[in-house]
Amino acid sequence: MATLQNHIKIHGPGVGRSLRQAYVAASEPAWKDTGQDFHVRYRPKRFTHAHATEAGYAKRKTKYVREKFRRYGHTYPLVKTGEARRLAATARITTRSGTGQVDNRGGVKISYPSLRKLNFRHPDSDINMADEFRRIPDRESVLLGHYFIARFVPRFEGNFR
């Protein structure tokens, strides 16, 4: 079976250069909007029982859950005192526009520099809260993809004409 090249080289004079410039001009703000949408819409869901079930968070011991409810009045995942939820409110969103080729499409990186609390863990525990916080279920990734396309297409068509 023959393997087809599935990328377009966007460089050189004429149409290719203007196409690349239009792609770069449209993709970076679209990625930034997607990152901000994730931070506003999907970050708070990280601390809910529904997301914990969907993303497959590790089950906590009954004793821990009972003590957390007795002392703090809730059983939210990734939240004990509420400090992690407060620290997650500050995000750094960085974008890369890429070149439009399959190997280099760009993207967005959302980092939470003050949220180091989730990195601490007991060496014998299978629970990794930082990994649980980073998990993006398939449903969310599809919705974010649709959001990116909805932001990218009008900008791309507007820049290319």
Contacts in CASP RR format, 6 or more apart in sequence:
PFRMAT RR
TARGET T0000
AUTHOR 0000-0000-0000
METHOD contacts of the structure
MODEL  1
MATLQNHIKIHGPGVGRSLRQAYVAASEPAWKDTGQDFHVRYRPKRFTHA
HATEAGYAKRKTKYVREKFRRYGHTYPLVKTGEARRLAATARITTRSGTG
QVDNRGGVKISYPSLRKLNFRHPDSDINMADEFRRIPDRESVLLGHYFIA
RFVPRFEGNFR
6 102 0 8 1.000
7 101 0 8 1.000
7 102 0 8 1.000
7 103 0 8 1.000
8 100 0 8 1.000
8 101 0 8 1.000
9 101 0 8 1.000
10 16 0 8 1.000
10 17 0 8 1.000
10 19 0 8 1.000
10 20 0 8 1.000
10 23 0 8 1.000
10 99 0 8 1.000
10 100 0 8 1.000
10 101 0 8 1.000
11 17 0 8 1.000
11 20 0 8 1.000
11 99 0 8 1.000
18 160 0 8 1.000
19 160 0 8 1.000
20 99 0 8 1.000
20 100 0 8 1.000
21 159 0 8 1.000
22 156 0 8 1.000
22 158 0 8 1.000
22 159 0 8 1.000
22 160 0 8 1.000
23 97 0 8 1.000
23 98 0 8 1.000
23 99 0 8 1.000
23 100 0 8 1.000
23 156 0 8 1.000
24 97 0 8 1.000
24 98 0 8 1.000
24 99 0 8 1.000
24 100 0 8 1.000
25 97 0 8 1.000
25 155 0 8 1.000
25 159 0 8 1.000
26 152 0 8 1.000
26 155 0 8 1.000
26 156 0 8 1.000
26 158 0 8 1.000
26 159 0 8 1.000
27 97 0 8 1.000
27 98 0 8 1.000
27 100 0 8 1.000
27 105 0 8 1.000
27 106 0 8 1.000
27 107 0 8 1.000
27 152 0 8 1.000
27 156 0 8 1.000
28 95 0 8 1.000
28 96 0 8 1.000
28 97 0 8 1.000
29 151 0 8 1.000
29 155 0 8 1.000
30 148 0 8 1.000
30 151 0 8 1.000
30 152 0 8 1.000
30 155 0 8 1.000
31 95 0 8 1.000
31 96 0 8 1.000
31 97 0 8 1.000
31 106 0 8 1.000
31 107 0 8 1.000
31 108 0 8 1.000
31 148 0 8 1.000
32 93 0 8 1.000
32 95 0 8 1.000
32 108 0 8 1.000
33 147 0 8 1.000
33 148 0 8 1.000
33 151 0 8 1.000
34 108 0 8 1.000
34 144 0 8 1.000
34 145 0 8 1.000
34 147 0 8 1.000
34 148 0 8 1.000
34 151 0 8 1.000
35 93 0 8 1.000
35 95 0 8 1.000
35 108 0 8 1.000
35 110 0 8 1.000
36 93 0 8 1.000
37 144 0 8 1.000
37 147 0 8 1.000
38 108 0 8 1.000
38 110 0 8 1.000
38 144 0 8 1.000
39 91 0 8 1.000
39 93 0 8 1.000
39 110 0 8 1.000
42 136 0 8 1.000
42 140 0 8 1.000
42 144 0 8 1.000
43 88 0 8 1.000
43 91 0 8 1.000
45 51 0 8 1.000
46 78 0 8 1.000
46 88 0 8 1.000
46 133 0 8 1.000
47 76 0 8 1.000
47 77 0 8 1.000
47 78 0 8 1.000
47 79 0 8 1.000
47 84 0 8 1.000
47 85 0 8 1.000
47 88 0 8 1.000
48 76 0 8 1.000
48 77 0 8 1.000
49 75 0 8 1.000
49 76 0 8 1.000
49 77 0 8 1.000
51 77 0 8 1.000
51 137 0 8 1.000
52 77 0 8 1.000
52 78 0 8 1.000
52 132 0 8 1.000
54 137 0 8 1.000
54 139 0 8 1.000
55 132 0 8 1.000
55 135 0 8 1.000
55 136 0 8 1.000
55 137 0 8 1.000
56 132 0 8 1.000
56 135 0 8 1.000
57 77 0 8 1.000
57 78 0 8 1.000
57 132 0 8 1.000
57 135 0 8 1.000
58 126 0 8 1.000
58 127 0 8 1.000
58 128 0 8 1.000
58 132 0 8 1.000
60 77 0 8 1.000
60 127 0 8 1.000
65 75 0 8 1.000
68 74 0 8 1.000
68 75 0 8 1.000
68 80 0 8 1.000
69 75 0 8 1.000
72 80 0 8 1.000
72 81 0 8 1.000
72 82 0 8 1.000
76 85 0 8 1.000
77 132 0 8 1.000
78 84 0 8 1.000
78 85 0 8 1.000
78 118 0 8 1.000
78 129 0 8 1.000
78 132 0 8 1.000
78 133 0 8 1.000
79 85 0 8 1.000
83 117 0 8 1.000
84 115 0 8 1.000
84 117 0 8 1.000
84 118 0 8 1.000
84 129 0 8 1.000
87 112 0 8 1.000
87 114 0 8 1.000
87 115 0 8 1.000
87 117 0 8 1.000
88 112 0 8 1.000
88 115 0 8 1.000
88 133 0 8 1.000
90 112 0 8 1.000
90 113 0 8 1.000
90 114 0 8 1.000
91 110 0 8 1.000
91 111 0 8 1.000
91 112 0 8 1.000
92 110 0 8 1.000
92 111 0 8 1.000
92 112 0 8 1.000
92 113 0 8 1.000
93 108 0 8 1.000
93 109 0 8 1.000
93 110 0 8 1.000
94 108 0 8 1.000
94 109 0 8 1.000
94 111 0 8 1.000
95 106 0 8 1.000
95 107 0 8 1.000
95 108 0 8 1.000
95 109 0 8 1.000
96 106 0 8 1.000
96 107 0 8 1.000
96 108 0 8 1.000
96 109 0 8 1.000
97 106 0 8 1.000
98 104 0 8 1.000
98 105 0 8 1.000
98 106 0 8 1.000
98 107 0 8 1.000
100 106 0 8 1.000
115 133 0 8 1.000
118 129 0 8 1.000
118 130 0 8 1.000
118 133 0 8 1.000
119 130 0 8 1.000
121 127 0 8 1.000
121 128 0 8 1.000
121 129 0 8 1.000
121 130 0 8 1.000
136 144 0 8 1.000
END
